[in-house]
């Protein structure tokens, strides 16, 4: 079993039109393969937008539909508000992951949140219970929608944002999952899912102890706060273990900061190689921007 690309990272919001406009304006995202889509089975509205080498899913509960708050995504929004929600990976077959999760005592669900002892239908994604894997993980097998993924087309250039956009953006450096127990996080993402630990370090900027795991074609940063101050400590205290932040690699930190400021995105903290943007200026979720290359990571040729 081998995981591939991250399919998408879900950005939960209470104002989908505003968030969609923001991604268009700030990032110049690519569209066209899923726009303003309503899924009755999940009672949600969402789009898929492509940014360099990653896809982000701006998503909101279907507020206009009676009973939206009884579905998993609605319950998440009512508890956490605007927040990073989950990580989805492409895989060649979800059934082995359904079996692997169950073998390791991890609860698995279908798209509407229903738990079943029966294997998933062919071509159906599998979702983990977020309490069992720290954040919800989606295993997404080949299906019709994958053929529309711009990143899989031969003429797609993920480095367009490096040479043609003011951000000077290479792509996704890592995405951060907060945990109270790094050993447990490492067991899940490296032990159970088969990722490779590529770095262990401590960050004064984020106030965290970190483990970087290469999983599929991407990197997950597992983090636990080292004190009671800072954005990570605040999020862990308010939300518990959760998908916390997304970090992009950029070419020039000063250039990036200047551009972000022009879009009303303020810097909450910075060191020599990384900027933390204030979540209140990025629709409630932490973004990071870095020039650092993680040894063994996505950009370490």
Buried (B, 14 or more C-beta within 10 A) or exposed (E): EEBEBBBBBBBBBBBBEEBBEBBEEBBBBBBEBBEEBEBEEBBBBBBBBBBBBBBBBBBBBBBEBEEBBEBBBBBBBEEBEBBBBBBBBBBEEBBBBBBBBEEBEBBBBBBBBEEEEEBBEEEBBBBBBBEBBBBBBBBBBBEEEBEEBBBEEEEEEBEEBBEEBBBBBBBBBBBBBBBEEBEBBBEBBBBBBBBEBBBEEEBEBBBBBBBBBBBBBBBBBBBBBBEEEBBBBBBBEEBBBBBBBBBBBBBEBEEBBEBBEEBEBEBBBBBEEBBBBBBEBBBBBBBBBBBBBBEEBBBEE
